[in-house]
Amino acid sequence: MTEPPPEWTCDGARYDAADGCDCGCGVPDPDCDGGGSAEPGTGVDNPACDACVDGDGQAQRCVSVTAALEAAGFIVSPAGTSDDGAELYDLTLLQLNDHQDVQAGTHEQHLTLIHRGFDLPMNLISTGYSNTSGSPRTS
């Protein structure tokens, strides 16, 4: 594993990890060979990224779905695609049982994100404290 430079803002394990091109991480990822995402639903990158570096070698402002969610505190599990091709992500967030009493313990909140693009509305499905039992239908 290659140690990321200090300017790297995403999970260090993703830098030069042969896991696809990670855009929007502060500096170009060596995995970037001019392409954007791997397969939709793999959680690697925004498929709208045409290239992770511009002609001057500067990182573009592409955003990795998983990096953005992980930075917000979510545990992210790519869940494939919906029947209409949208990317699905199972999200887990650790919540306090009582925000007034941190000694009261924690629980996991489960959500499913339907991601079609950063410039489109977001769909977030909550089923309470359990996750969906199948792929959401979005047609």
C-alpha positions, 0 to 999 in steps of 0.5 A: 500500500502506498502512503497517501500524501498529507493533502489526501482527504479521503480514506487512506486505504483508498489511495493508489489501492487499485480500486478505481479512480477516487476523485475529489480527495484533495490530490489526484489518485494514482489509480486515475488513468483518465477514467472516472468510475468503475461500474455504477453501484461499486461505490468507487466514484461518480460516473460523471467524472470524465477524468480525475485530473485536468490538463495541468495535473490538478485534481478536478472537483469530482466527488466520490459517493462513498467518500462524501458519505464516509466523511459525514460519519456513515458506514457505506456498503454499495448495494448494486443498482436499482431496476432503473440503473440508479446506484444503491448504497446501504448506510449505517449511522451510529446514533445515541439512544439519548442525546441528553445522556451519552451514557445511555448507549447507542444503536445503529440507524439503517438507511438506503440511498438511491443515487442518480447523480449529484445534480439530481434530487436524492432519495433516502429510504429509512425503514426504521432500525432494519434495512430493506430486505430487497432492492428498492423498485424505482421504476 
